[in-house]
Amino acid sequence: MSRLTIAMHGGAINPADDTFGGALAACARRGLAAMRGGGSALDAVVEAVAAAEDDPIFNSGTGSHLTLAGTLEMDASVMDGATLAAGGVACISRVKNPIYVARKVMEETDHILLVGDGARRFAHGLGFEDYEPLTDQRRQEWKEATARLKRGEAVPGRSEYWHKISRWVKEYADTDGAVAMDAKGNVAAATSSGGFPLKLPGRVGDVAIIGAGTYADNRKGACSVTGQGEVVMKMALSKLVCDLMGSGIPAQQAVESAVAQWNVRFGRYILALVAIDMNGTVGAARNLPATPHVCLRDGAPDQLNWSPVLMPPQG
């Protein structure tokens, strides 16, 4: 049987319904097509994530959520399991596909992470066009959310994660990721996000941090994470999952173990992740009913939104 496999999540704040699931499957098919055409796992995850960046239904690239100040600052990273090469961008603006820029950081520089204006200048210097990812829908959502905060009201899906946001609102006025295995058995991971809505300008989340939101190693596997980035960084979550797989634990058991550990320590925060181990077995888990996710395997039926929901303990 062909090894070609790609799994993808579409953001922890998005519903696991047919609309988001269908859109995510289309993105994953672009990645699978890259491998069918002779491309690598790295090509696959980058193309799948770029497709999500192009679809405004997702919180990455076009359609990214705004910061508390009403600006767009996007993060992305990529890692090649065959070489451990990695690249990322953080707080980048005015580009269409941050994941392409992250790959160029990996391939064209001596660095792993470029941020802010430096990342934007790097991208434009390489010929990436100047592009505004802001959509009217995201601008309207921002206006409504900040108006509620200024009135002292909670913003569902936001205020419970940014507990100190009310201090900053008057001053200032989700994530897509993929893992894949190619015909040679190489793995790769890529993740992109506009960041959690209403973040402070300059905030860098887990998506740009290798070992937090993204990790890949042929000797272990690959993992991409979506959830509350500050907590993901504390747990170095994608590296944790890959280390579990490297010890011989199958992908599904590894991601469920990671969610269980998260729930014990940080259960009030949302989390979802996808992973693939050295044997090409895919795992996915989450601690909320949301988060669209898909697995496409050459020669097998598509899997959509199949993972268990491991709810945090109550009380």
Long-range contacts (C-beta under 8 A, 24 or more apart in sequence): 1-298, 1-299, 1-300, 2-183, 2-297, 2-298, 2-299, 3-181, 3-182, 3-183, 3-184, 3-185, 3-280, 3-298, 4-32, 4-35, 4-36, 4-181, 4-182, 4-183, 4-297, 4-298, 5-180, 5-181, 5-276, 5-280, 5-282, 5-295, 5-296, 5-297, 5-298, 6-31, 6-32, 6-35, 6-44, 6-45, 6-48, 6-178, 6-179, 6-180, 6-181, 6-295, 6-296, 7-178, 7-179, 7-180, 7-274, 7-275, 7-276, 7-282, 7-284, 7-293, 7-294, 7-295, 7-296, 8-48, 8-49, 8-52, 8-176, 8-177, 8-178, 8-179, 8-224, 8-274, 8-293, 8-294, 8-295, 9-175, 9-176, 9-177, 9-178, 9-224, 9-226, 9-272, 9-273, 9-274, 9-284, 9-291, 9-292, 9-293, 10-52, 10-58, 10-176, 10-291, 10-292, 10-293, 10-294, 11-58, 11-59, 11-60, 11-174, 11-175, 11-176, 11-193, 11-226, 11-291, 11-292, 12-174, 12-175, 12-226, 12-227, 12-270, 12-271, 12-272, 12-286, 12-288, 12-290, 12-291, 13-59, 13-157, 13-174, 13-196, 13-197, 13-270, 13-290, 14-57, 14-58, 14-59, 14-174, 14-290, 14-291, 14-292, 15-290, 15-292, 16-289, 16-290, 16-291, 16-292, 16-293, 16-305, 17-292, 19-57, 20-57, 20-292, 21-292, 21-294, 21-304, 21-305, 23-55, 23-57, 23-58, 23-292, 24-52, 24-58, 24-176, 24-292, 24-293, 24-294, 25-294, 25-296, 25-302, 25-304, 26-51, 26-55, 27-51, 27-52, 27-55, 27-176, 27-178, 28-178, 28-294, 28-295, 28-296, 29-296, 31-178, 31-180, 31-296, 32-296, 32-298, 35-180, 35-182, 35-183, 35-298, 36-298, 39-182, 40-80, 40-82, 40-182, 40-184, 40-186, 40-188, 41-80, 41-81, 41-180, 41-181, 41-182, 41-186, 41-187, 41-188, 41-222, 42-78, 42-80, 42-82, 42-103, 42-186, 42-188, 42-190, 44-178, 44-180, 44-182, 44-188, 45-78, 45-178, 45-179, 45-180, 45-188, 45-189, 45-190, 46-78, 46-99, 46-100, 46-103, 46-188, 46-190, 48-178, 48-180, 48-190, 49-76, 49-78, 49-99, 49-176, 49-177, 49-178, 49-190, 49-191, 49-192, 50-97, 50-99, 50-100, 52-176, 52-192, 53-96, 53-97, 53-98, 53-99, 53-176, 53-192, 54-96, 54-97, 56-135, 56-137, 58-174, 58-176, 59-174, 59-175, 59-176, 59-193, 59-194, 59-195, 59-197, 60-98, 60-174, 60-175, 60-176, 60-192, 60-193, 60-194, 61-96, 61-97, 61-98, 61-99, 61-133, 61-192, 61-194, 62-96, 62-133, 62-135, 63-133, 63-135, 63-137, 63-138, 63-194, 64-133, 64-134, 64-138, 64-193, 64-194, 64-195, 65-138, 65-141, 65-142, 65-174, 65-194, 65-195, 65-196, 65-197, 65-198, 66-134, 66-138, 66-139, 66-141, 66-142, 66-194, 66-197, 66-198, 67-172, 67-195, 67-198, 67-199, 67-200, 67-201, 67-203, 68-146, 68-165, 68-168, 68-169, 68-172, 68-173, 68-198, 68-199, 68-200, 68-201, 69-172, 69-173, 69-200, 69-201, 70-139, 70-142, 70-146, 70-172, 70-173, 71-201, 72-133, 72-134, 72-194, 73-116, 73-194, 73-195, 73-199, 73-201, 73-202, 73-203, 74-98, 74-133, 74-192, 74-193, 74-194, 74-195, 75-192, 75-193, 75-195, 75-204, 75-205, 75-207, 75-208, 76-101, 76-102, 76-190, 76-191, 76-192, 76-193, 76-207, 76-208, 77-102, 77-113, 77-190, 77-191, 77-207, 77-208, 77-209, 77-210, 77-213, 77-214, 78-102, 78-103, 78-106, 78-188, 78-189, 78-190, 78-191, 78-214, 79-188, 79-189, 79-190, 79-210, 79-214, 79-215, 79-216, 79-222, 80-106, 80-186, 80-188, 80-216, 81-186, 81-187, 81-188, 81-189, 81-216, 81-217, 81-218, 81-220, 81-221, 81-222, 82-184, 82-186, 82-187, 82-188, 82-218, 84-216, 84-217, 86-112, 86-210, 86-214, 87-111, 87-112, 87-113, 88-112, 88-113, 88-114, 88-207, 88-208, 88-209, 88-210, 88-214, 89-113, 89-114, 89-115, 89-119, 89-123, 89-208, 90-114, 90-115, 90-116, 90-119, 90-204, 90-207, 90-208, 91-115, 91-116, 91-119, 91-201, 91-202, 91-203, 91-204, 92-116, 92-119, 92-120, 92-123, 93-120, 94-120, 94-124, 94-130, 94-131, 94-132, 95-120, 95-123, 95-124, 95-128, 95-129, 95-130, 95-131, 95-133, 96-128, 96-129, 96-131, 96-133, 97-128, 98-192, 99-190, 99-192, 100-128, 101-126, 101-128, 102-190, 102-192, 102-208, 112-210, 113-208, 113-209, 113-210, 115-204, 115-208, 116-202, 133-194, 141-197, 142-197, 142-198, 145-197, 145-198, 146-173, 146-198, 149-198, 155-198, 157-197, 158-197, 158-198, 160-268, 161-196, 161-228, 161-269, 161-270, 162-196, 162-198, 162-199, 165-198, 168-200, 172-200, 172-201, 174-226, 175-207, 175-213, 175-225, 175-226, 175-227, 176-226, 177-207, 177-213, 177-214, 177-224, 177-225, 177-226, 177-274, 178-224, 178-274, 179-216, 179-221, 179-222, 179-223, 179-224, 179-274, 179-275, 179-276, 179-282, 180-222, 180-276, 181-222, 181-276, 181-280, 185-218, 185-278, 185-280, 186-218, 187-216, 187-217, 187-218, 187-221, 187-222, 187-276, 187-278, 188-216, 188-222, 189-214, 189-215, 189-216, 189-222, 189-223, 189-224, 189-238, 190-214, 190-224, 191-224, 191-225, 191-226, 193-226, 195-229, 196-228, 196-229, 205-229, 205-230, 205-232, 205-233, 206-230, 206-232, 206-233, 206-237, 209-233, 211-236, 211-238, 211-239, 212-236, 212-237, 212-238, 212-239, 213-237, 213-238, 214-238, 215-239, 215-241, 215-242, 216-242, 217-242, 217-246, 218-278, 219-246, 219-278, 220-245, 220-246, 220-277, 220-278, 221-245, 221-246, 221-251, 221-254, 221-275, 221-276, 221-277, 221-278, 222-275, 222-276, 223-255, 223-273, 223-274, 223-275, 224-273, 224-274, 224-275, 225-271, 225-272, 225-273, 226-271, 226-272, 226-273, 226-291, 227-262, 227-269, 227-270, 227-271, 227-272, 227-273, 228-266, 228-269, 228-270, 228-271, 231-262, 231-266, 231-269, 231-271, 232-271, 234-266, 235-261, 235-262, 235-265, 235-266, 237-262, 237-271, 237-273, 238-273, 241-273, 241-275, 242-275, 245-275, 245-277, 245-278, 246-278, 250-277, 250-279, 250-281, 250-283, 251-275, 251-276, 251-277, 251-281, 251-282, 251-283, 252-281, 252-282, 252-283, 252-284, 252-285, 253-283, 254-283, 255-283, 255-284, 255-285, 255-307, 256-283, 256-285, 256-308, 256-310, 258-285, 259-285, 259-286, 259-287, 259-310, 260-310, 262-287, 263-287, 263-310, 263-311, 263-312, 263-313, 264-313, 267-312, 267-313, 268-312, 272-307, 283-307, 285-310, 286-310, 287-311, 287-312
